[in-house]
Amino acid sequence: MTPYLGISGKTLNFIIGIIGATAFALQGYDQAVGNGILTLKTFLSVFPQTDTLDTKGAQKSHNATIQGTTIAIYEVGCTLGALARVYIGDKLGRIRTVFAAGVVTLVGVAIQTSAFSLGQFIAGRVITGLGLGACTATVPMWISECANAKDRGYFVLLQGLFALGGIVTATWLEFGLFYVKENAVNWRFPIAFQAVLALVVVSAILFMPESPRWLLKNSRTEEASKVLAVLGDTSVEPETIAAEIATISSAIEQEASIDGWNNPFAVNHGRYLHRTMLGLGVCFLGEMTGVNIITFYSTTIFQINLGYSGTTSRVISGCLQIWQLLAAGLAVFLVDRVGRRPLLIVSAAGMAVAHACLAGLTSNLQNKHASDAAIFFYFLALFFFPIGLFLLPFMYAAEIAPLRTRSQVTAMAAAIHWLFGFVIAEVTPVAFANI
């Protein structure tokens, strides 16, 4: 049997895409898993410091700060994990980095699931974030470097579909367990379920091929030739493989001859600084649309601020995520037909309209009819966001970066995504408690 379980060609490419997408399903699931448990009596009885449901005034404001930190601290872990990828990613390679990140994630999940104190729960969220941050900073680059150019957009956006699928799974799983009223399984099981997805990634990744570009960058030409041959379903000798090896090697040598070739912020004729800032800027702006408020807190917002029942709030949250998943499917169809830039522009314009209408309709929380109308614009926002601002910024950052700095740029892009996700998650409960 050959390496990679005897699989080659399109089948191997597809399996690589599925493994990477499963990692993002875990990321989406973990972002959403806190949403449905924050108003559960069983959760609040263990962590009363996060209770904003049964508190008022100064106590509610204080608890809102703790709640925000409890949820947002995961994003800090993700930021640190993504930044760590800058230093270890090119040393370990893509495969070993993803494997190590998956193991760290499993440790964090175990700590969260068994938590009986807020400190333990927070520590588990940080450790889980460290693993997922490193994973999400590595997987898109690994897939981009293994997939052929015409399938690259499809495979990378497949990760977005799976990430949204993870959010949908968490939302509806928690909805079902909402009816288990007096048992902590209604919040411990959803947290523990993350381990299933992490185990899939950890158990499968070591059987997959390393990035041929990383192998060439580390002077492992023979291995790179074999990987390219297996990915293309050809023998090692064909001229097409030799030509591809020569092309990649030439690009590496050419970039190495540029001043500041390994500095993503270098001001040179390769426009490294310009390209880096474009990639990072798109990731920053995508996160600062604030859409993750829905992922983190929609159940709390609908139940506490807009006055819906616990059941109705969870149904609306679940439907919003299914709707977002369908919109992401449209993005997969369009990305290689329309291009990256037009989708980014359309997505941003649509989000701007939705946000303006939401701001007006929720300016008076006593007006129930306005609150009902606002739900439409939540759906509108979650239609436009996945079309261009969900995973496309990661792909854009990886594609616009030079090969020699791609690892650093993608890691920094992921770090920016997580860092400003922390800002959104941290301030939202405080804002709603004091609005």
Backbone hydrogen bonds, N-H to C=O, Kabsch-Sander energy under -0.5 kcal/mol:
donor,donor_aa,acceptor,acceptor_aa,energy
6,G,2,T,-1.0
6,G,3,P,-0.8
7,I,4,Y,-1.8
9,G,230,V,-3.4
11,T,8,S,-0.8
12,L,8,S,-0.9
13,N,9,G,-2.3
14,F,10,K,-2.5
15,I,11,T,-2.3
16,I,12,L,-2.5
17,G,13,N,-2.2
18,I,14,F,-2.2
19,I,15,I,-2.6
20,G,16,I,-2.4
21,A,17,G,-2.3
22,T,18,I,-2.3
23,A,19,I,-1.7
24,F,20,G,-1.4
25,A,21,A,-2.0
26,L,22,T,-2.0
27,Q,23,A,-1.6
28,G,24,F,-2.7
29,Y,25,A,-2.6
30,D,26,L,-2.6
31,Q,27,Q,-1.9
32,A,28,G,-1.7
33,V,29,Y,-1.7
35,N,32,A,-1.5
36,G,32,A,-0.7
37,I,34,G,-0.5
38,L,34,G,-0.9
38,L,35,N,-0.5
40,L,37,I,-1.4
44,L,40,L,-2.5
45,S,41,K,-2.0
46,V,42,T,-0.8
46,V,43,F,-0.6
47,F,43,F,-2.3
50,T,47,F,-2.0
51,D,48,P,-1.5
52,T,50,T,-0.6
59,Q,56,K,-1.0
60,K,56,K,-1.1
61,S,57,G,-2.1
62,H,58,A,-2.5
63,N,59,Q,-2.8
64,A,60,K,-2.3
65,T,61,S,-1.5
66,I,62,H,-1.7
67,Q,63,N,-3.0
68,G,64,A,-2.7
69,T,65,T,-2.2
70,T,66,I,-2.6
71,I,67,Q,-2.1
72,A,68,G,-3.1
73,I,69,T,-2.3
74,Y,71,I,-0.9
75,E,72,A,-1.4
76,V,72,A,-1.1
77,G,73,I,-2.0
78,C,74,Y,-2.1
79,T,75,E,-2.3
80,L,76,V,-2.4
81,G,77,G,-2.4
82,A,78,C,-2.5
83,L,79,T,-2.4
84,A,80,L,-2.2
85,R,81,G,-1.1
86,V,82,A,-0.5
86,V,83,L,-1.3
87,Y,83,L,-0.7
87,Y,84,A,-0.9
88,I,84,A,-2.3
89,G,85,R,-2.0
92,L,88,I,-2.9
93,G,89,G,-2.1
97,T,93,G,-1.3
98,V,94,R,-2.1
99,F,95,I,-2.3
100,A,96,R,-2.5
101,A,97,T,-2.4
102,G,98,V,-2.2
103,V,99,F,-2.0
104,V,100,A,-2.2
105,T,101,A,-2.1
106,L,102,G,-2.0
107,V,103,V,-1.8
108,G,104,V,-2.1
109,V,105,T,-2.4
110,A,106,L,-2.1
111,I,107,V,-1.9
112,Q,108,G,-2.3
113,T,109,V,-2.6
114,S,110,A,-1.6
115,A,112,Q,-1.4
121,F,117,S,-2.1
122,I,118,L,-2.7
123,A,119,G,-2.4
124,G,120,Q,-2.2
125,R,121,F,-1.9
126,V,122,I,-2.3
127,I,123,A,-2.4
128,T,124,G,-2.5
129,G,125,R,-2.3
130,L,126,V,-2.2
131,G,127,I,-1.9
132,L,128,T,-2.5
133,G,129,G,-2.9
134,A,130,L,-1.8
135,C,131,G,-2.0
136,T,132,L,-2.9
137,A,133,G,-1.3
138,T,134,A,-0.7
138,T,135,C,-0.9
139,V,135,C,-2.7
142,W,138,T,-2.4
143,I,139,V,-2.6
144,S,140,P,-2.4
145,E,141,M,-2.2
146,C,142,W,-1.0
146,C,143,I,-0.5
147,A,143,I,-2.9
151,D,148,N,-1.2
152,R,148,N,-0.9
152,R,149,A,-0.6
153,G,149,A,-0.5
155,F,151,D,-2.5
156,V,152,R,-2.5
157,L,153,G,-2.3
158,L,154,Y,-1.5
159,Q,155,F,-0.9
159,Q,156,V,-0.7
160,G,156,V,-0.8
161,L,157,L,-1.9
162,F,158,L,-2.3
163,A,159,Q,-2.5
164,L,160,G,-2.3
165,G,161,L,-2.2
166,G,162,F,-2.4
167,I,163,A,-1.7
168,V,164,L,-2.7
169,T,165,G,-2.6
170,A,166,G,-2.4
171,T,167,I,-2.5
172,W,168,V,-2.5
173,L,169,T,-2.4
174,E,170,A,-2.2
175,F,171,T,-1.4
176,G,172,W,-2.1
177,L,173,L,-2.1
178,F,174,E,-0.9
179,Y,176,G,-1.1
180,V,177,L,-1.7
181,K,179,Y,-1.2
186,N,183,N,-1.9
187,W,184,A,-1.8
188,R,184,A,-2.7
189,F,185,V,-1.6
191,I,187,W,-1.1
192,A,188,R,-2.5
193,F,189,F,-2.2
194,Q,191,I,-1.1
195,A,192,A,-1.9
196,V,193,F,-1.2
197,L,193,F,-0.8
198,A,194,Q,-2.1
199,L,195,A,-2.5
200,V,196,V,-1.6
201,V,197,L,-1.8
202,V,198,A,-2.6
203,S,199,L,-2.5
204,A,200,V,-1.3
205,I,201,V,-2.4
206,L,202,V,-0.6
207,F,204,A,-1.5
208,M,205,I,-1.8
215,L,211,S,-2.1
216,L,212,P,-2.3
217,K,213,R,-2.2
218,N,214,W,-1.2
219,S,216,L,-1.9
220,R,215,L,-3.0
221,T,219,S,-0.6
224,A,220,R,-2.1
225,S,221,T,-2.4
226,K,222,E,-1.9
227,V,223,E,-2.5
228,L,224,A,-2.6
229,A,225,S,-2.1
230,V,226,K,-2.4
231,L,227,V,-2.8
232,G,228,L,-2.0
233,D,229,A,-0.5
233,D,230,V,-0.7
234,T,229,A,-2.9
241,I,238,P,-0.6
242,A,238,P,-1.8
243,A,239,E,-2.9
244,E,240,T,-2.0
245,I,241,I,-2.6
246,A,242,A,-2.3
247,T,243,A,-2.2
248,I,244,E,-2.4
249,S,245,I,-2.6
250,S,246,A,-2.4
251,A,247,T,-2.0
252,I,248,I,-2.2
253,E,249,S,-2.5
254,Q,250,S,-2.7
255,E,251,A,-2.4
256,A,252,I,-1.9
257,S,253,E,-0.9
257,S,254,Q,-0.6
258,I,255,E,-1.2
261,W,258,I,-1.4
263,N,260,G,-2.1
266,A,263,N,-1.9
268,N,266,A,-0.9
271,R,268,N,-2.1
273,L,266,A,-1.9
275,R,271,R,-2.5
276,T,272,Y,-2.6
277,M,273,L,-2.6
278,L,274,H,-1.9
279,G,275,R,-2.0
280,L,276,T,-2.7
281,G,277,M,-2.5
282,V,278,L,-2.0
283,C,279,G,-1.4
284,F,280,L,-2.3
285,L,281,G,-2.6
286,G,282,V,-2.3
287,E,283,C,-1.8
288,M,284,F,-2.2
289,T,286,G,-0.8
290,G,287,E,-1.8
293,I,290,G,-2.0
294,I,291,V,-1.7
295,T,291,V,-0.7
296,F,292,N,-2.7
297,Y,293,I,-3.0
298,S,294,I,-1.6
301,I,297,Y,-2.8
302,F,298,S,-2.9
303,Q,299,T,-2.1
304,I,300,T,-2.9
305,N,300,T,-0.7
305,N,301,I,-1.2
306,L,301,I,-2.1
308,Y,302,F,-2.9
313,S,309,S,-2.8
314,R,310,G,-1.7
315,V,311,T,-2.2
316,I,312,T,-2.6
317,S,313,S,-2.2
318,G,314,R,-2.4
319,C,315,V,-2.6
320,L,316,I,-2.5
321,Q,317,S,-1.7
322,I,318,G,-2.0
323,W,319,C,-2.5
324,Q,320,L,-2.1
325,L,321,Q,-2.0
326,L,322,I,-2.0
327,A,323,W,-2.0
328,A,324,Q,-2.1
329,G,325,L,-1.5
330,L,326,L,-1.3
331,A,327,A,-1.5
332,V,328,A,-1.9
333,F,329,G,-1.4
334,L,330,L,-1.7
335,V,331,A,-2.4
337,R,334,L,-1.1
338,V,334,L,-3.5
339,G,334,L,-0.7
339,G,335,V,-1.0
343,L,339,G,-0.9
344,L,340,R,-2.1
345,I,341,R,-2.2
346,V,342,P,-2.6
347,S,343,L,-2.3
348,A,344,L,-2.1
349,A,345,I,-2.4
350,G,346,V,-2.4
351,M,347,S,-2.1
352,A,348,A,-2.0
353,V,349,A,-1.8
354,A,350,G,-2.2
355,H,351,M,-2.7
356,A,352,A,-2.2
357,C,353,V,-2.1
358,L,354,A,-2.3
359,A,355,H,-2.6
360,G,356,A,-1.7
361,L,357,C,-2.6
362,T,358,L,-2.0
363,S,360,G,-1.1
367,N,364,N,-1.7
368,K,366,Q,-1.1
371,S,367,N,-1.8
372,D,368,K,-2.2
373,A,369,H,-2.1
374,A,370,A,-1.9
375,I,371,S,-0.8
375,I,372,D,-0.7
376,F,373,A,-1.0
377,F,373,A,-0.7
377,F,374,A,-0.5
378,Y,374,A,-1.5
379,F,375,I,-1.9
380,L,376,F,-2.0
381,A,377,F,-2.3
382,L,378,Y,-2.0
383,F,380,L,-1.1
384,F,380,L,-2.0
385,F,381,A,-2.5
387,I,383,F,-0.5
387,I,384,F,-0.5
388,G,384,F,-1.0
388,G,385,F,-0.8
389,L,385,F,-2.6
390,F,385,F,-0.6
394,F,391,L,-0.7
395,M,391,L,-1.6
396,Y,392,L,-2.9
397,A,393,P,-2.4
398,A,394,F,-2.0
399,E,395,M,-2.4
400,I,396,Y,-2.3
401,A,397,A,-1.0
405,T,402,P,-0.9
406,R,402,P,-0.8
406,R,403,L,-0.8
409,V,405,T,-2.7
410,T,406,R,-2.7
411,A,407,S,-1.8
412,M,408,Q,-2.6
413,A,409,V,-2.6
414,A,410,T,-2.2
415,A,411,A,-2.2
416,I,412,M,-2.5
417,H,413,A,-2.2
418,W,414,A,-2.4
419,L,415,A,-3.0
420,F,416,I,-2.4
421,G,417,H,-1.2
422,F,418,W,-2.0
423,V,419,L,-1.5
424,I,420,F,-2.0
425,A,421,G,-2.7
426,E,422,F,-2.7
427,V,423,V,-2.1
428,T,424,I,-1.6
430,V,426,E,-0.5
431,A,427,V,-2.6
432,F,428,T,-2.6
433,A,429,P,-2.0
434,N,430,V,-1.3
435,I,431,A,-0.8
